[in-house]
């Protein structure tokens, strides 16, 4: 892919090349907010993560309050998916998870 377009022109026997810069579109990163209220929600979240076009913020409070074991199973499934796509998963306080595809990392300080 070329970032330049060129036009060749002749003026008074001289050759020159006119270069025009193409505007490069900046790609945007989408951040998607989802809620994990049941283990069945994992499939949709995994699909979004596999697509690799967004960072996911997952609210887990509802499932944590309802069934902690189901939450643990759900998080394990999400961890495996993150590993498969070279992404990462990070907890924020008690109620949120951040899932990133391979192009993004979460840096903890």
Secondary structure as GFF3:
##gff-version 3
##sequence-region A 1 109
A	DSSP	beta_strand	4	11	.	.	.	ID=ss1
A	DSSP	beta_strand	14	21	.	.	.	ID=ss2
A	DSSP	beta_strand	30	35	.	.	.	ID=ss3
A	DSSP	alpha_helix	41	51	.	.	.	ID=ss4
A	DSSP	beta_strand	54	59	.	.	.	ID=ss5
A	DSSP	alpha_helix	61	66	.	.	.	ID=ss6
A	DSSP	alpha_helix	68	84	.	.	.	ID=ss7
A	DSSP	beta_strand	88	92	.	.	.	ID=ss8
A	DSSP	beta_strand	96	100	.	.	.	ID=ss9
###
